[in-house]
Amino acid sequence: MMDLGGGWQLDLWPRYVDNLPRLGVESYFDLDARISRRPNDTVEFAIVGQSLLDSRRKEFVPEFLSLSPT
């Protein structure tokens, strides 16, 4: 979390998930980011990006219900 001054903020969430062989999920790195501007105390505008490094990977396997990827 970084305060850039002038009401601007930048937040970065890097993460690493280790290999989950039982679920068939390979290890991966990923990044979420958020940049926002607060012109006053009651209003904030933000742009958020999630899974910026790879949005098409297996993250989990349902154990109870049979689901199809969409």
N, C-alpha and C positions, 0 to 999 in steps of 0.2 A: 504494500500500500504506500503510495507516494503522493504527497501534496505538492502539486506543481506551481502553486501560487495563483492568484487571480481567480480563485474559485474552481480551479481545475484539479482533478484527482485522477490518478492512474493506478489501477489494481491489476496485478498479475498473479495467476494461480498455476504454477508449473506443478506437475505431479508425475510420479512413476508408479506403475502397477506391475508387480512381479508376475512371472509365469504362473498360471493356475492350471496345471496339467489335468487335474481331475475334471475340470469343467471345459477343457479344450480351449482355454484363453491364453494367448501368447502375451509376453510382457510388452509394455508400451510406455512411451512418454507422451504427455499431452499438455496443452496450455489453454487456459481460459483467460480472457482479458476484459477489462471494463474501463472506459474513460468517461468521465462525467464533468459537468459544469454546473455549479450552483450560483446562479445570479443573485439570489437572496436567501434568507433563512428558511423560506417555505417552498421553494421551487428547485427541482434538480432535473437536469436532462442527462441521460446516460445512453451509451452504446455499449452492448455486451456481445462478446464473441465466445462461443464455447466449442470445445474440441477442434481447436484451430490447426493442430498438426496432422490429424487424421480422423475424419468424421465417419469413416466406413470400416470399423473394426468390431470384432466381437468383444463385448465387455462383460457379459454374463450369459448364463444358460438357465432358463426356467426349470426348476426342479419339480414343481407340482402341477403346472399347467402346460399343455402343449401349445406354444405360440409360434406364429410364423413371422419372420422379419418383414417389415414394411418399409 
